[in-house]
Amino acid sequence: MQNRRIGPLTVAVWSNPDVGTGSFFVIIDPPFERGDDYKRVVATCTAVLRRAARACVLVWLPLQDLETFEQAAQSVLQSAKDL
């Protein structure tokens, strides 16, 4: 496991020992102390997927505002389609 700064957040990255496969598991655990944390999560997911399109990304976050969460999730999906 390695911690790396990708986009606006630091993420934990697990990679397959056979680096040639290009498979990565990324965990994003944002602090959610700022008003723009959902935007920062979207930017970080986009940055991860630009670097490793086959990455599996898990975002650990509280679901306090489902409408804002839904908008962020749709933004991540659109970013992935645009790559």
N, C-alpha and C positions, 0 to 999 in steps of 0.2 A: 504494500500500500504506500502511496505517496500523496502528500498534500501539495497541490499546485494551485497557483493563482491563474484562473482562466476567466476572462471577462472581469466583471466587477467583484466577484466573490472567490474565495479559496475553496477548492473542492477536494475531496478524497477520491483518489483514482486507484482502482485495482485493475491490473492488466494481466492478460493471459501470459504465462511464462514463455509461450511460443509467440513472440512478438509479431512474427510474420502473419498471424491470423488476423490481426487488427481488431481484436475484440477487447472492449473496455467496459468496466462497470464503474459508474461515477455517482457518488453521493453528494448531494448539495444540502447542507443544513444551515440555512441563513439565520441570522440572529433575530430578524423581524423586530428591529428596534427603530427602523426608519420608515417614513411614509412611502418611499419608493422601492421597498424590498421586492414586491412582485415584479416590477420592471427590471430590477437587478437580476432576479431569478431567470426571467425570460432572456435577458442579454447573455447571461452565463450559459444557459442551455444552448442558445444559438452558437455561442463561441465553441462550446464542447463539440457540437454536431458538425461545425465547420472543420474542426481538427480531426474528428473521428466519426464519420457518418454512421458507422455501425455501433456506436456506443449505446449502452443501456444506461439511462439517466434516471436516478431516483431523487426526488425532492421531498425532504422531510419538512413539513410545515404545519402550523395550526390552521384548521379550517374555520376561521371565525367569520369571514365574510365570503359566502359562497358565490356571490355575483362577481366580486373582484377575482376570486380564484378561477372561476369559469372563463373570464376574460383573459387571464394570464395563460391558462391551459390552451385556449384557442390560439393565442399568440405564439406559443411554443409549437403547436401543430402547424401553423402557417409558416413559421420560420423553417421547420423541417421540410415542408413541401417546396419551399423556395430554394433550397440548397442544390 
